[in-house]
Amino acid sequence: MPRNDIEVLDTRQSVELGEGVEIHLRIAGPFPRALALLLDMLIIAGIMLVVTIIVGIISTGSGMVGQGVFLIVGFFLSWGYFTYFEAGKRGATIGKRALGLRVIDRSGNNITKGQAFIRNILRLVDMLPGMPSTAAGVLIGSFGLGFFCCLFTKKFQRVGDLVANTLVVYTQPELMMTGQEPTVDSLAPTVALAREEQVALADYYSRASMWSEARRIELSDHASELTQKRGMEGMIRLLGMAKWIKEKK
Amino acid sequence: MKEQDFEAKNLPEWRKYDATMEILEKGDVSAVDISKVPAQVRSRCLDLSLARHRLYGSRMCEYLNFQVTRGHNLVAKTEGGVREKMVHFFVAGFPQAMRREWRLLVICWLFFLVPFFGMWLSYDHDQEWVHSLLGEAERESMDEWYGKDSTGSMRDEFGSNFAMFGHYINNNIGIDLLIIAGGALAGVGSLFILLSNGLQMGAAMAYVMNEGSPERLLSFVSGHAPYELLGMIVAGMAGMRIGLALIKPGQLSRGKALMESGKLGLPLIMGACALTFIAAIIEGFWSAEQNPPELKYWVGYIGWFLLAVYFIFVGRNNQSRRIVIKK
């Protein structure tokens, strides 16, 4: 398979570091991000509620100072909460941390304060349609545009991500199940395999024990051109070739 | 080397690295010898490349990938000091960005001033436009604040200056940010908000100048107008910078142009916020004070003059240019 096709299929972002090694970043989709957002919204609403109560108790005499405090706190929560946390060391708001997400630069580095600022100002555009308003003290919007922008960009970026050149990724590696290694005899492939094809075979080998036999055969049938056999026999031959490749390395 | 042997050989090292990373991620720099950390990260890079090359299982590759990523995040930091950046922004970055984007400055002023004066002048010919734009309630409150018969202080209640300061922060900077974000809609949002603000302010101006007490209005707005109006215009420029990336990406792809526009627009975004913040302070604590109108007018003139000097002359010498190149 040509390299480009693999990149289209994969939601991982490959970045080459200065050390000469490539790292894979696991991009987070709209769903976990929406959950993180919901969590952050609840936290902001909670803070606003507490501030309102405190201000109400303190300024029983004159409501004017309290009103000023309320407006300023509302402003900084609406515009500053996300920027403050995302520009911080962990690159994630409380909601994102709870879901194991963080914001990074496309190069894999932490984002700068400027990037955090830009992506969160443009949150307003991602909130469309439905006019975001500060009437309730904090910004609320439907995030329809942000959602569709996520779906139509390869790396699940909303408008703010595109302008600030940022990605939202998982912080933890994917949980990989491992089972027994298949017991087959190694078998030399009849043709020379490209690097990507070797990787695909090795992946097939290490994951084979997690699948049912029907699923293993279904996948090995796609490689019948290589194994020259279909069904059970094809699967055994494919696993054998994978084993041969792994042993040779 | 077999996968199991590789893992067995390196596992103690990986465990140690894992522990070091956990300490560093908590921000506790003193607990580990940080001079060794870059070398440790590089050897994880080596492990990862070996594991990939030898087609070890994806579980190990994922694990090493994770270790390299977190190490890289700790080692490769680009941020300079915040204070240094702030100083650079005010003595060079902001005025330079304004001069670089002078075309956008002109366009945004036009989109504000043409409707502003158009509305104002229309009053002499047809009062319907101004009246219908302002509406009944708005005209009544204008009569109350800036009417021919209104006297006395604008804010009597204790703490009302602070309340208004809060309001200006929330509302005015909020509008600036709205203008900037509106730029992402191919610039239409920015220009629309500038235009509608021009119409609204022009109508208010026409109404008070003709039916109310011009002195009350002008002495109120003159102090903060330079910063507030320019803040709004600069927000429009930042929005247009982003919008133009979509309309006219030039040699770049639209995605690349958007990224670039973010970088180019950042000083303008920060500048708009800074100017509007200054305006909110003046509007909250100075504009409504009872001082002679002449004094207030002069504060306004000096404001415009200072801004002009700042944007024309600051950040032109070699020293500040070198800072930019170094970046």
Interface residues (C-beta under 8 A of the other chain):
Chain A: L17 G18 E19 G20 V21 E22 I23 H24 L25 S59 S62 M64 V65 Q67 G68 V69 F70 L71 I72 G74 F75 S78 W79 K89 R90 I104 G108 N109 N110 T112 K113 G114 Q115 F117 I118 I121 L122 R123 L124 V125 L128 T134 V159 L162 V163 A164 N165 T171 Q172 P173 E174 M176 T178 Q198 V199 A202 D203 S206 R207 I245 K246 K249
Chain B: E3 E25 G27 V41 R42 C45 L46 L48 S49 R52 H53 R54 L55 G57 S58 R59 E62 Y63 N65 F66 V68 T69 R70 H72 N73 A76 K77 T78 E79 V82 E157 F158 G159 S160 F162 A163 M164 F165 G166 H167 I169 N170 N171 I173 G174 L177 L178 I180 A181 G182 A184 L185 G189 I242 A245 G255 L258 M259 S261 G262 K263 G265 L266 I269 M270
